[in-house]
Amino acid sequence: MSTASSVSTAPVVLLSGLEPVAVEGCDVCGALVVQREAARKVANAAKVKNLSDEIARHPHADAPDTGAQE
């Protein structure tokens, strides 16, 4: 007697690395994190990724110098 095996067809989303975090006290970062969590709750991986990218790119006045010289 052989038994049938089933394979899950649910998509798997693999995240590489860690997600960016909000800078403490930054209202923009905080709002983006709230939006990212809402997107995560409805399994919108593309929006989660886009919001994470936006958090990572969001500038702050005390950001470290990039070393670029004129």
N, C-alpha and C positions, 0 to 999 in steps of 0.2 A: 504494500500500500504506500503510495507516495502522498506527501502533503504539499499543498500549494503554498507558496510564499507570496507575500504581497510586498510591493515596493511603493514607498510614499512618493506621490507626485507633487507634494507641496514644495514651493520654491524655498531655497535656502539663500539667505543674504549673508555674505561674508564681509565683515568690516576689517579693513587693514588698518592697523594702528589704533591709536586712541582718538576719541573725539575732542575737539577743542572745548574749553570751558569758558564761561563768561568771566570777564574781568569784574571783580567785586566793585559794586557801586556804579557800574555802567548800565544805564537804562536801556540802551540799544542792545547790548549783549544779553541782558536779562529778557527782553522781549523776544529776541531770536531764540533763546533757549526754550521759552514757553511755546513758541510756534513749533520748534523742533519736536518737543515732547508730544504735542497734539498730532503732528504728522506721524510720529512713531506709534501712537495709540491706534491709528487707522491703517497701519502697515504701509505707509507711503514712503518707501525706501528712497526714492529719487528726491523727494522733498526734504527728507532727513539729511541726505548728503548735501543738497544745495544749501540748506541752512547751516550745516556744519562748516561748509566752505566760506559762507558769508561771515560767520563768527570768527573764523581764522583770519580772514582778510580785514576785519573791522579795525581801523586804526585808533590808536590812543595817544594822547599827548606825551605820555611818559614812555612810549615805545623805545626799545633800545636802538641805538644808532646802527645803521646797516653797514657803515664803513665806507660808503660812497664818498668820493672826494671830487671837488670841482676842478 
